[in-house]
Amino acid sequence: MTDRVEKNNMVEIIHAVKKFKDYKALDDITISFEKGKIHGIIGRNGSGKTVLFKCICGFLKLDSGKILVNGKQIGKEIEAPQSVGIIIETPGFLSNYNAYQNLKFLANIKKKIGKKQIQEYIEKVGLDPQNKKYVGKYSMGMRQRLGIAQAIMEDPDLLILDEPMNGLDNQGVQDIRKLFLKLKEEGKTIILASHNKEDIAVLCDSVVEIDHGKIIGS
């Protein structure tokens, strides 16, 4: 594999190693993810999926190897991907704010979107943008929907989603699957981890399995 990203790949991971003391959470991983597709990562808890996602997002630094996102090396040319939406672990929100207030607070950091767009994205995930209910009173499924809205609201090219269906009921799962497939049609690249085989089968154009920090199947 070349050291530069192929034009049709959004993410290129080259001989990635991440250690925690003597434990290799990522053990010489090399893989690429093509633009405009949904890619699934499967593996049991502790397999390395979340560590890989955190390294792609620039939250953790590799011990060796490299990760390129859209041709730029993370931690060298850029600190983090320039157009990415993220769900890693449980989405965190301000409990005494409603959905709109939470997303407005986050949107004010980059100032890319305004009130109308924020409300549209709240609706896209099946929530009511006019609802004044504090997020602290939300069910896990409602918080997860809001987390997805936060990940997609600034129209990122890349989505990194760790167990995005967590806490959703059957209708919620169906709604979010439709949303992800629509985002793919719009040209977004989605990399998601899921324990649900049906999610993987319905959504994903490619699937890789990780175990003990190594890719064991694709």
ZAMAR-507189 format. One line per field, with one value per atom (N, C-alpha, C): residue in one letter; chain; x, y, z; atom name. Coordinates in nm, 3 decimals. Example, Ala and Ser with C-alpha at 12.3 -4.5 7.8 and 13.67 -1.06 7.14 Angstrom:
BEGIN
resn	c(a:a:a:s:s:s)
chain	c(A:A:A:A:A:A)
x	c(1.319:1.230:1.320:1.285:1.367:1.290)
y	c(-0.569:-0.450:-0.330:-0.225:-0.106:0.003)
z	c(0.780:0.780:0.780:0.708:0.714:0.787)
name	c(N:CA:C:N:CA:C)
//
This chain:
BEGIN
resn	c(m:m:m:t:t:t:d:d:d:r:r:r:v:v:v:e:e:e:k:k:k:n:n:n:n:n:n:m:m:m:v:v:v:e:e:e:i:i:i:i:i:i:h:h:h:a:a:a:v:v:v:k:k:k:k:k:k:f:f:f:k:k:k:d:d:d:y:y:y:k:k:k:a:a:a:l:l:l:d:d:d:d:d:d:i:i:i:t:t:t:i:i:i:s:s:s:f:f:f:e:e:e:k:k:k:g:g:g:k:k:k:i:i:i:h:h:h:g:g:g:i:i:i:i:i:i:g:g:g:r:r:r:n:n:n:g:g:g:s:s:s:g:g:g:k:k:k:t:t:t:v:v:v:l:l:l:f:f:f:k:k:k:c:c:c:i:i:i:c:c:c:g:g:g:f:f:f:l:l:l:k:k:k:l:l:l:d:d:d:s:s:s:g:g:g:k:k:k:i:i:i:l:l:l:v:v:v:n:n:n:g:g:g:k:k:k:q:q:q:i:i:i:g:g:g:k:k:k:e:e:e:i:i:i:e:e:e:a:a:a:p:p:p:q:q:q:s:s:s:v:v:v:g:g:g:i:i:i:i:i:i:i:i:i:e:e:e:t:t:t:p:p:p:g:g:g:f:f:f:l:l:l:s:s:s:n:n:n:y:y:y:n:n:n:a:a:a:y:y:y:q:q:q:n:n:n:l:l:l:k:k:k:f:f:f:l:l:l:a:a:a:n:n:n:i:i:i:k:k:k:k:k:k:k:k:k:i:i:i:g:g:g:k:k:k:k:k:k:q:q:q:i:i:i:q:q:q:e:e:e:y:y:y:i:i:i:e:e:e:k:k:k:v:v:v:g:g:g:l:l:l:d:d:d:p:p:p:q:q:q:n:n:n:k:k:k:k:k:k:y:y:y:v:v:v:g:g:g:k:k:k:y:y:y:s:s:s:m:m:m:g:g:g:m:m:m:r:r:r:q:q:q:r:r:r:l:l:l:g:g:g:i:i:i:a:a:a:q:q:q:a:a:a:i:i:i:m:m:m:e:e:e:d:d:d:p:p:p:d:d:d:l:l:l:l:l:l:i:i:i:l:l:l:d:d:d:e:e:e:p:p:p:m:m:m:n:n:n:g:g:g:l:l:l:d:d:d:n:n:n:q:q:q:g:g:g:v:v:v:q:q:q:d:d:d:i:i:i:r:r:r:k:k:k:l:l:l:f:f:f:l:l:l:k:k:k:l:l:l:k:k:k:e:e:e:e:e:e:g:g:g:k:k:k:t:t:t:i:i:i:i:i:i:l:l:l:a:a:a:s:s:s:h:h:h:n:n:n:k:k:k:e:e:e:d:d:d:i:i:i:a:a:a:v:v:v:l:l:l:c:c:c:d:d:d:s:s:s:v:v:v:v:v:v:e:e:e:i:i:i:d:d:d:h:h:h:g:g:g:k:k:k:i:i:i:i:i:i:g:g:g:s:s:s)
chain	c(A:A:A:A:A:A:A:A:A:A:A:A:A:A:A:A:A:A:A:A:A:A:A:A:A:A:A:A:A:A:A:A:A:A:A:A:A:A:A:A:A:A:A:A:A:A:A:A:A:A:A:A:A:A:A:A:A:A:A:A:A:A:A:A:A:A:A:A:A:A:A:A:A:A:A:A:A:A:A:A:A:A:A:A:A:A:A:A:A:A:A:A:A:A:A:A:A:A:A:A:A:A:A:A:A:A:A:A:A:A:A:A:A:A:A:A:A:A:A:A:A:A:A:A:A:A:A:A:A:A:A:A:A:A:A:A:A:A:A:A:A:A:A:A:A:A:A:A:A:A:A:A:A:A:A:A:A:A:A:A:A:A:A:A:A:A:A:A:A:A:A:A:A:A:A:A:A:A:A:A:A:A:A:A:A:A:A:A:A:A:A:A:A:A:A:A:A:A:A:A:A:A:A:A:A:A:A:A:A:A:A:A:A:A:A:A:A:A:A:A:A:A:A:A:A:A:A:A:A:A:A:A:A:A:A:A:A:A:A:A:A:A:A:A:A:A:A:A:A:A:A:A:A:A:A:A:A:A:A:A:A:A:A:A:A:A:A:A:A:A:A:A:A:A:A:A:A:A:A:A:A:A:A:A:A:A:A:A:A:A:A:A:A:A:A:A:A:A:A:A:A:A:A:A:A:A:A:A:A:A:A:A:A:A:A:A:A:A:A:A:A:A:A:A:A:A:A:A:A:A:A:A:A:A:A:A:A:A:A:A:A:A:A:A:A:A:A:A:A:A:A:A:A:A:A:A:A:A:A:A:A:A:A:A:A:A:A:A:A:A:A:A:A:A:A:A:A:A:A:A:A:A:A:A:A:A:A:A:A:A:A:A:A:A:A:A:A:A:A:A:A:A:A:A:A:A:A:A:A:A:A:A:A:A:A:A:A:A:A:A:A:A:A:A:A:A:A:A:A:A:A:A:A:A:A:A:A:A:A:A:A:A:A:A:A:A:A:A:A:A:A:A:A:A:A:A:A:A:A:A:A:A:A:A:A:A:A:A:A:A:A:A:A:A:A:A:A:A:A:A:A:A:A:A:A:A:A:A:A:A:A:A:A:A:A:A:A:A:A:A:A:A:A:A:A:A:A:A:A:A:A:A:A:A:A:A:A:A:A:A:A:A:A:A:A:A:A:A:A:A:A:A:A:A:A:A:A:A:A:A:A:A:A:A:A:A:A:A:A:A:A:A:A:A:A:A:A:A:A:A:A:A:A:A:A:A:A:A:A:A:A:A:A:A:A:A:A:A:A:A:A:A:A:A:A:A:A:A:A:A:A:A:A:A:A:A:A:A:A:A:A:A:A:A:A:A:A:A:A:A:A:A:A:A:A:A:A:A:A:A:A:A:A:A:A:A:A:A:A:A:A:A:A:A:A:A:A:A:A:A:A:A:A:A:A:A:A:A:A:A:A:A:A:A)
x	c(0.085:0.000:0.088:0.051:0.128:0.111:0.203:0.195:0.097:0.045:-0.052:-0.188:-0.288:-0.424:-0.465:-0.531:-0.589:-0.704:-0.727:-0.827:-0.967:-0.996:-1.133:-1.146:-1.042:-1.049:-1.061:-1.155:-1.168:-1.068:-1.051:-0.960:-0.864:-0.737:-0.632:-0.554:-0.552:-0.481:-0.366:-0.245:-0.125:-0.038:-0.032:0.052:0.033:-0.094:-0.126:-0.103:-0.026:-0.002:-0.033:-0.114:-0.141:-0.128:-0.038:-0.011:-0.060:-0.104:-0.126:-0.039:0.076:0.181:0.224:0.205:0.250:0.141:0.021:-0.092:-0.107:-0.113:-0.134:-0.284:-0.344:-0.486:-0.507:-0.411:-0.407:-0.273:-0.278:-0.157:-0.132:-0.068:-0.027:-0.148:-0.241:-0.362:-0.339:-0.372:-0.369:-0.502:-0.573:-0.704:-0.742:-0.828:-0.876:-1.028:-1.088:-1.233:-1.267:-1.340:-1.372:-1.475:-1.461:-1.555:-1.696:-1.797:-1.935:-1.996:-1.937:-1.990:-2.005:-2.080:-2.094:-2.010:-1.920:-1.826:-1.855:-1.868:-1.896:-1.772:-1.759:-1.653:-1.719:-1.687:-1.744:-1.632:-1.670:-1.574:-1.630:-1.587:-1.639:-1.583:-1.637:-1.587:-1.438:-1.362:-1.219:-1.137:-1.203:-1.132:-1.042:-1.070:-0.990:-1.070:-1.201:-1.284:-1.283:-1.312:-1.323:-1.188:-1.082:-0.947:-0.916:-0.952:-0.930:-1.007:-1.132:-1.213:-1.149:-1.102:-1.041:-0.912:-0.839:-0.718:-0.751:-0.854:-0.896:-0.937:-1.004:-1.055:-0.948:-0.829:-0.723:-0.727:-0.816:-0.826:-0.711:-0.662:-0.546:-0.439:-0.313:-0.201:-0.143:-0.119:-0.058:0.085:0.129:0.270:0.355:0.297:0.365:0.259:0.301:0.208:0.147:0.048:-0.015:-0.160:-0.236:-0.375:-0.391:-0.446:-0.475:-0.625:-0.678:-0.819:-0.826:-0.884:-0.892:-0.754:-0.655:-0.521:-0.432:-0.485:-0.407:-0.376:-0.250:-0.210:-0.250:-0.323:-0.368:-0.247:-0.241:-0.131:-0.006:-0.004:0.113:0.072:-0.009:-0.057:-0.178:-0.263:-0.379:-0.392:-0.448:-0.465:-0.585:-0.686:-0.809:-0.872:-0.959:-1.027:-1.100:-1.100:-1.155:-1.307:-1.366:-1.510:-1.562:-1.586:-1.623:-1.732:-1.825:-1.924:-1.898:-1.910:-1.860:-1.962:-1.980:-2.040:-1.944:-1.881:-1.796:-1.839:-1.884:-1.939:-2.068:-2.116:-2.247:-2.239:-2.326:-2.323:-2.344:-2.262:-2.273:-2.342:-2.440:-2.512:-2.531:-2.567:-2.598:-2.739:-2.750:-2.876:-2.987:-2.952:-3.054:-3.086:-3.051:-3.084:-3.171:-3.258:-3.336:-3.252:-3.312:-3.238:-3.183:-3.270:-3.226:-3.114:-3.128:-3.026:-2.892:-2.894:-2.771:-2.702:-2.777:-2.715:-2.672:-2.747:-2.708:-2.575:-2.561:-2.438:-2.318:-2.335:-2.227:-2.206:-2.315:-2.304:-2.235:-2.244:-2.182:-2.029:-1.973:-1.827:-1.772:-1.834:-1.786:-1.866:-1.986:-2.074:-2.099:-2.118:-2.145:-2.294:-2.376:-2.519:-2.597:-2.722:-2.808:-2.929:-3.025:-3.143:-3.219:-3.242:-3.323:-3.260:-3.129:-3.061:-3.061:-3.038:-3.039:-3.174:-3.282:-3.416:-3.441:-3.392:-3.409:-3.341:-3.223:-3.151:-3.212:-3.270:-3.343:-3.462:-3.531:-3.645:-3.598:-3.484:-3.435:-3.414:-3.383:-3.361:-3.486:-3.599:-3.726:-3.758:-3.692:-3.723:-3.796:-3.862:-3.937:-3.850:-3.811:-3.725:-3.791:-3.925:-3.997:-4.014:-3.975:-3.992:-3.897:-3.951:-3.871:-3.816:-3.845:-3.802:-3.649:-3.601:-3.457:-3.401:-3.280:-3.218:-3.192:-3.175:-3.158:-3.276:-3.393:-3.515:-3.536:-3.445:-3.460:-3.434:-3.499:-3.464:-3.330:-3.271:-3.144:-3.159:-3.273:-3.297:-3.307:-3.373:-3.384:-3.248:-3.168:-3.032:-2.949:-2.970:-2.894:-2.935:-3.064:-3.110:-3.048:-3.045:-2.986:-2.836:-2.770:-2.629:-2.604:-2.694:-2.682:-2.706:-2.805:-2.830:-2.706:-2.643:-2.521:-2.409:-2.399:-2.292:-2.310:-2.435:-2.459:-2.494:-2.515:-2.578:-2.492:-2.361:-2.276:-2.235:-2.311:-2.295:-2.154:-2.101:-1.964:-1.952:-1.833:-1.806:-1.792:-1.745:-1.715:-1.789:-1.851:-1.915:-1.847:-1.806:-1.747:-1.845:-1.909:-2.021:-1.998:-1.980:-1.956:-2.088:-2.145:-2.274:-2.383:-2.411:-2.507:-2.651:-2.683:-2.821:-2.847:-2.749:-2.764:-2.887:-2.972:-3.085:-3.207:-3.196:-3.309:-3.409:-3.538:-3.639:-3.644:-3.731:-3.735:-3.764:-3.857:-3.890:-3.772:-3.705:-3.587:-3.478:-3.456:-3.355:-3.391:-3.517:-3.561:-3.541:-3.578:-3.564:-3.418:-3.330:-3.188:-3.121:-3.162:-3.108:-3.142:-3.267:-3.309:-3.227:-3.204:-3.125:-2.982:-2.921:-2.783:-2.775:-2.873:-2.872:-2.892:-2.972:-2.990:-2.860:-2.792:-2.665:-2.562:-2.565:-2.476:-2.510:-2.638:-2.680:-2.629:-2.616:-2.567:-2.415:-2.349:-2.204:-2.123:-2.191:-2.117:-2.048:-1.937:-1.869:-1.900:-1.946:-1.983:-1.903:-1.838:-1.772:-1.841:-1.901:-1.977:-1.943:-1.948:-1.934:-2.071:-2.105:-2.234:-2.224:-2.293:-2.307:-2.424:-2.505:-2.626:-2.595:-2.607:-2.574:-2.667:-2.793:-2.887:-2.850:-2.806:-2.758:-2.647:-2.552:-2.438:-2.485:-2.576:-2.623:-2.701:-2.786:-2.872:-2.793:-2.698:-2.635:-2.502:-2.422:-2.280:-2.241:-2.157:-2.098:-1.974:-1.908:-1.792:-1.794:-1.735:-1.731:-1.592:-1.537:-1.413:-1.434:-1.366:-1.374:-1.239:-1.246:-1.125:-1.131:-1.018:-1.007:-0.865:-0.856:-0.726:-0.639:-0.701:-0.627:-0.582:-0.625:-0.587:-0.711:-0.697:-0.804:-0.800:-0.911:-0.912:-1.005:-1.078:-1.167:-1.224:-1.258:-1.321:-1.401)
y	c(-0.119:0.000:0.124:0.225:0.348:0.426:0.522:0.606:0.721:0.741:0.848:0.787:0.856:0.805:0.801:0.694:0.688:0.787:0.844:0.950:0.904:0.775:0.729:0.679:0.690:0.649:0.770:0.763:0.870:0.852:0.726:0.697:0.588:0.610:0.511:0.489:0.367:0.332:0.240:0.281:0.212:0.169:0.037:-0.023:0.047:0.066:0.139:0.053:0.108:0.043:0.142:0.098:0.178:0.088:0.129:0.050:0.123:0.047:0.095:0.011:0.066:-0.009:-0.126:-0.248:-0.363:-0.420:-0.362:-0.416:-0.342:-0.417:-0.357:-0.354:-0.237:-0.222:-0.226:-0.173:-0.186:-0.247:-0.356:-0.434:-0.444:-0.341:-0.338:-0.349:-0.256:-0.255:-0.173:-0.232:-0.164:-0.189:-0.080:-0.093:0.042:0.040:0.165:0.162:0.281:0.297:0.391:0.338:0.413:0.521:0.631:0.742:0.700:0.761:0.746:0.611:0.538:0.406:0.395:0.293:0.263:0.140:0.156:0.050:0.005:-0.125:-0.180:-0.238:-0.217:-0.280:-0.361:-0.488:-0.575:-0.632:-0.671:-0.728:-0.717:-0.806:-0.806:-0.686:-0.663:-0.555:-0.577:-0.468:-0.477:-0.522:-0.534:-0.583:-0.477:-0.349:-0.242:-0.145:-0.170:-0.085:0.061:0.081:0.218:0.288:0.217:0.276:0.319:0.236:0.271:0.398:0.406:0.526:0.650:0.637:0.753:0.797:0.702:0.737:0.806:0.758:0.824:0.969:0.991:1.124:1.215:1.160:1.240:1.250:1.175:1.177:1.100:0.998:0.921:0.924:0.925:0.929:0.789:0.750:0.620:0.616:0.495:0.475:0.457:0.397:0.389:0.368:0.388:0.383:0.519:0.524:0.652:0.633:0.740:0.745:0.871:0.854:0.968:0.977:1.097:1.124:1.227:1.185:1.271:1.323:1.235:1.268:1.339:1.374:1.447:1.356:1.355:1.267:1.325:1.244:1.286:1.294:1.406:1.425:1.481:1.498:1.554:1.672:1.646:1.755:1.825:1.748:1.803:1.730:1.799:1.736:1.642:1.674:1.595:1.611:1.519:1.534:1.667:1.727:1.861:1.863:1.753:1.747:1.612:1.602:1.472:1.491:1.394:1.385:1.258:1.266:1.159:1.119:0.988:0.933:0.826:0.853:0.753:0.747:0.629:0.610:0.692:0.711:0.775:0.924:0.976:1.119:1.200:1.304:1.387:1.519:1.555:1.681:1.751:1.878:1.955:1.919:1.862:1.801:1.903:2.027:2.129:2.217:2.170:2.236:2.143:2.200:2.115:2.079:2.004:1.954:2.070:2.166:2.278:2.357:2.384:2.461:2.389:2.258:2.181:2.191:2.172:2.175:2.317:2.416:2.555:2.586:2.541:2.562:2.504:2.382:2.317:2.385:2.424:2.488:2.623:2.689:2.820:2.814:2.694:2.680:2.711:2.652:2.672:2.776:2.802:2.901:2.873:2.744:2.705:2.700:2.678:2.662:2.748:2.779:2.861:2.785:2.861:2.804:2.709:2.752:2.671:2.534:2.533:2.405:2.315:2.375:2.296:2.228:2.304:2.247:2.138:2.156:2.055:1.924:1.933:1.810:1.742:1.819:1.757:1.678:1.736:1.666:1.541:1.550:1.437:1.311:1.327:1.210:1.171:1.235:1.196:1.261:1.374:1.450:1.579:1.640:1.764:1.883:1.969:2.082:2.185:2.181:2.274:2.222:2.098:2.036:2.102:2.153:2.224:2.129:2.001:1.904:1.903:1.906:1.902:1.765:1.769:1.645:1.549:1.604:1.519:1.429:1.465:1.384:1.288:1.290:1.206:1.058:0.972:0.830:0.811:0.694:0.665:0.676:0.628:0.633:0.776:0.863:1.003:1.071:1.040:1.096:1.048:0.922:0.867:0.937:0.960:1.033:1.173:1.239:1.373:1.368:1.262:1.246:1.232:1.161:1.147:1.281:1.357:1.491:1.578:1.573:1.652:1.609:1.478:1.428:1.473:1.486:1.514:1.659:1.741:1.871:1.970:1.954:2.046:1.988:1.886:1.829:1.777:1.691:1.644:1.542:1.532:1.435:1.293:1.284:1.156:1.146:1.028:1.000:0.879:0.895:0.787:0.755:0.640:0.610:0.478:0.487:0.369:0.329:0.219:0.168:0.275:0.329:0.440:0.402:0.272:0.230:0.201:0.222:0.194:0.264:0.188:0.247:0.275:0.255:0.284:0.168:0.200:0.096:0.055:-0.041:-0.094:0.014:0.104:0.212:0.307:0.334:0.420:0.362:0.233:0.166:0.180:0.156:0.168:0.312:0.410:0.551:0.586:0.544:0.583:0.507:0.384:0.313:0.388:0.431:0.507:0.635:0.702:0.825:0.798:0.693:0.662:0.629:0.554:0.520:0.646:0.739:0.866:0.947:0.947:1.019:0.958:0.826:0.762:0.807:0.814:0.861:1.003:1.082:1.219:1.225:1.109:1.104:1.098:1.085:1.077:0.941:0.942:0.818:0.790:0.669:0.633:0.509:0.519:0.403:0.379:0.261:0.236:0.101:0.096:-0.029:-0.067:-0.194:-0.240:-0.386:-0.418:-0.558:-0.624:-0.544:-0.596:-0.642:-0.772:-0.828:-0.775:-0.747:-0.696:-0.555:-0.471:-0.337:-0.348:-0.436:-0.454:-0.502:-0.601:-0.659:-0.558:-0.477:-0.383:-0.263:-0.216:-0.087:-0.093:-0.195:-0.183:-0.238:-0.160:-0.203:-0.287:-0.269:-0.352:-0.376:-0.486:-0.523:-0.577:-0.532:-0.592:-0.633:-0.738:-0.785:-0.765:-0.709:-0.685:-0.772:-0.831:-0.907:-0.891:-0.856:-0.833:-0.738:-0.634:-0.531:-0.565:-0.681:-0.723:-0.740:-0.716:-0.747:-0.897:-0.966:-1.111:-1.154:-1.060:-1.097:-0.975:-0.990:-0.880:-0.936)
z	c(0.000:0.000:0.000:-0.075:-0.081:0.049:0.071:0.189:0.172:0.053:0.032:0.005:0.049:0.035:-0.112:-0.151:-0.285:-0.292:-0.410:-0.422:-0.385:-0.405:-0.376:-0.232:-0.150:-0.010:0.081:0.173:0.273:0.386:0.430:0.542:0.501:0.531:0.505:0.634:0.680:0.804:0.766:0.802:0.753:0.872:0.895:1.001:1.136:1.171:1.295:1.419:1.513:1.641:1.753:1.849:1.968:2.090:2.182:2.301:2.425:2.523:2.658:2.749:2.789:2.858:2.769:2.814:2.733:2.643:2.653:2.576:2.444:2.335:2.203:2.172:2.186:2.154:2.003:1.928:1.782:1.745:1.671:1.645:1.495:1.439:1.298:1.205:1.222:1.139:1.013:0.900:0.770:0.702:0.672:0.608:0.548:0.446:0.389:0.380:0.382:0.375:0.260:0.164:0.042:0.067:-0.007:0.004:-0.041:0.020:-0.024:0.007:0.103:0.139:0.290:0.332:0.474:0.505:0.599:0.635:0.778:0.798:0.930:0.994:1.125:1.203:1.313:1.317:1.419:1.506:1.625:1.719:1.859:1.945:2.081:2.159:2.278:2.363:2.392:2.380:2.404:2.285:2.169:2.050:1.988:2.015:1.957:1.872:1.856:1.769:1.816:1.943:1.994:1.992:2.024:2.017:1.874:1.778:1.637:1.602:1.643:1.615:1.677:1.802:1.870:1.799:1.745:1.671:1.539:1.469:1.344:1.373:1.486:1.520:1.581:1.608:1.666:1.817:1.883:2.028:2.095:2.027:2.073:1.965:2.007:1.913:1.896:1.771:1.744:1.798:1.835:1.871:1.747:1.644:1.514:1.406:1.279:1.168:1.144:1.058:1.026:0.986:1.005:0.962:0.878:0.757:0.672:0.651:0.663:0.636:0.524:0.414:0.295:0.255:0.266:0.220:0.320:0.437:0.537:0.656:0.699:0.808:0.943:1.021:1.153:1.247:1.322:1.416:1.356:1.223:1.157:1.070:0.967:0.882:0.943:1.011:1.083:1.216:1.316:1.447:1.450:1.368:1.365:1.227:1.187:1.058:1.051:0.933:0.919:0.899:0.859:0.837:0.883:1.014:1.072:1.177:1.181:1.287:1.366:1.497:1.583:1.688:1.704:1.826:1.876:1.988:2.053:2.198:2.241:2.374:2.389:2.510:2.529:2.500:2.413:2.385:2.513:2.532:2.651:2.620:2.700:2.680:2.814:2.806:2.925:2.971:3.089:3.132:3.156:3.188:3.217:3.096:2.978:2.853:2.769:2.684:2.594:2.471:2.380:2.262:2.179:2.147:2.064:2.132:2.261:2.334:2.333:2.350:2.348:2.212:2.105:1.973:1.935:1.979:1.952:2.022:2.145:2.221:2.144:2.090:2.015:1.879:1.814:1.683:1.691:1.806:1.822:1.818:1.837:1.835:1.696:1.594:1.457:1.380:1.428:1.366:1.216:1.185:1.046:1.016:1.119:1.097:1.195:1.158:1.242:1.292:1.344:1.409:1.317:1.193:1.103:1.077:1.051:1.023:1.147:1.264:1.387:1.406:1.386:1.400:1.298:1.175:1.071:1.109:1.166:1.202:1.323:1.415:1.526:1.471:1.374:1.311:1.235:1.169:1.089:1.171:1.300:1.384:1.463:1.431:1.492:1.624:1.654:1.774:1.737:1.836:1.815:1.855:1.760:1.794:1.884:1.896:1.982:2.125:2.147:2.279:2.379:2.488:2.589:2.697:2.685:2.786:2.799:2.923:2.945:2.902:2.847:2.800:2.916:3.036:3.154:3.181:3.125:3.142:3.024:2.928:2.809:2.841:2.764:2.766:2.696:2.712:2.644:2.493:2.441:2.297:2.245:2.321:2.281:2.282:2.383:2.389:2.271:2.234:2.121:1.991:1.973:1.855:1.851:1.967:1.972:1.942:1.988:1.957:1.808:1.741:1.595:1.527:1.576:1.521:1.536:1.652:1.675:1.580:1.554:1.466:1.322:1.275:1.134:1.103:1.208:1.184:1.105:1.105:1.030:0.895:0.849:0.716:0.690:0.781:0.763:0.649:0.594:0.488:0.544:0.670:0.734:0.866:0.889:1.017:1.082:1.207:1.286:1.398:1.391:1.480:1.553:1.683:1.766:1.832:1.786:1.835:1.829:1.711:1.701:1.732:1.731:1.757:1.906:1.991:2.134:2.191:2.259:2.330:2.244:2.113:2.025:2.024:2.022:2.005:1.857:1.826:1.689:1.586:1.618:1.525:1.510:1.621:1.616:1.529:1.541:1.458:1.310:1.276:1.137:1.086:1.170:1.131:1.103:1.192:1.179:1.066:1.042:0.925:0.797:0.784:0.666:0.652:0.765:0.764:0.716:0.766:0.725:0.576:0.527:0.384:0.298:0.347:0.275:0.276:0.389:0.397:0.301:0.287:0.190:0.049:0.017:-0.116:-0.143:-0.036:-0.049:-0.059:-0.054:-0.072:0.056:0.170:0.297:0.311:0.383:0.420:0.566:0.595:0.732:0.774:0.888:0.949:1.082:1.096:1.218:1.278:1.409:1.482:1.536:1.525:1.577:1.618:1.727:1.768:1.698:1.628:1.565:1.422:1.401:1.268:1.159:1.198:1.099:1.054:1.150:1.112:1.009:1.036:0.946:0.810:0.809:0.683:0.600:0.666:0.596:0.545:0.625:0.598:0.523:0.550:0.517:0.380:0.312:0.185:0.207:0.318:0.353:0.503:0.546:0.687:0.719:0.831:0.882:1.027:1.066:1.204:1.271:1.392:1.471:1.597:1.632:1.757:1.810:1.939:2.003:1.920:1.868:1.797:1.657:1.607:1.473:1.386:1.257:1.164:1.134:1.163:1.144:1.032:0.973:0.863:0.797:0.668:0.595:0.480)
name	c(N:CA:C:N:CA:C:N:CA:C:N:CA:C:N:CA:C:N:CA:C:N:CA:C:N:CA:C:N:CA:C:N:CA:C:N:CA:C:N:CA:C:N:CA:C:N:CA:C:N:CA:C:N:CA:C:N:CA:C:N:CA:C:N:CA:C:N:CA:C:N:CA:C:N:CA:C:N:CA:C:N:CA:C:N:CA:C:N:CA:C:N:CA:C:N:CA:C:N:CA:C:N:CA:C:N:CA:C:N:CA:C:N:CA:C:N:CA:C:N:CA:C:N:CA:C:N:CA:C:N:CA:C:N:CA:C:N:CA:C:N:CA:C:N:CA:C:N:CA:C:N:CA:C:N:CA:C:N:CA:C:N:CA:C:N:CA:C:N:CA:C:N:CA:C:N:CA:C:N:CA:C:N:CA:C:N:CA:C:N:CA:C:N:CA:C:N:CA:C:N:CA:C:N:CA:C:N:CA:C:N:CA:C:N:CA:C:N:CA:C:N:CA:C:N:CA:C:N:CA:C:N:CA:C:N:CA:C:N:CA:C:N:CA:C:N:CA:C:N:CA:C:N:CA:C:N:CA:C:N:CA:C:N:CA:C:N:CA:C:N:CA:C:N:CA:C:N:CA:C:N:CA:C:N:CA:C:N:CA:C:N:CA:C:N:CA:C:N:CA:C:N:CA:C:N:CA:C:N:CA:C:N:CA:C:N:CA:C:N:CA:C:N:CA:C:N:CA:C:N:CA:C:N:CA:C:N:CA:C:N:CA:C:N:CA:C:N:CA:C:N:CA:C:N:CA:C:N:CA:C:N:CA:C:N:CA:C:N:CA:C:N:CA:C:N:CA:C:N:CA:C:N:CA:C:N:CA:C:N:CA:C:N:CA:C:N:CA:C:N:CA:C:N:CA:C:N:CA:C:N:CA:C:N:CA:C:N:CA:C:N:CA:C:N:CA:C:N:CA:C:N:CA:C:N:CA:C:N:CA:C:N:CA:C:N:CA:C:N:CA:C:N:CA:C:N:CA:C:N:CA:C:N:CA:C:N:CA:C:N:CA:C:N:CA:C:N:CA:C:N:CA:C:N:CA:C:N:CA:C:N:CA:C:N:CA:C:N:CA:C:N:CA:C:N:CA:C:N:CA:C:N:CA:C:N:CA:C:N:CA:C:N:CA:C:N:CA:C:N:CA:C:N:CA:C:N:CA:C:N:CA:C:N:CA:C:N:CA:C:N:CA:C:N:CA:C:N:CA:C:N:CA:C:N:CA:C:N:CA:C:N:CA:C:N:CA:C:N:CA:C:N:CA:C:N:CA:C:N:CA:C:N:CA:C:N:CA:C:N:CA:C:N:CA:C:N:CA:C:N:CA:C:N:CA:C:N:CA:C:N:CA:C:N:CA:C:N:CA:C:N:CA:C:N:CA:C:N:CA:C:N:CA:C:N:CA:C:N:CA:C:N:CA:C:N:CA:C:N:CA:C:N:CA:C:N:CA:C:N:CA:C:N:CA:C:N:CA:C:N:CA:C:N:CA:C:N:CA:C:N:CA:C:N:CA:C:N:CA:C:N:CA:C:N:CA:C:N:CA:C:N:CA:C:N:CA:C:N:CA:C:N:CA:C:N:CA:C:N:CA:C:N:CA:C:N:CA:C:N:CA:C:N:CA:C:N:CA:C:N:CA:C:N:CA:C:N:CA:C:N:CA:C)
//
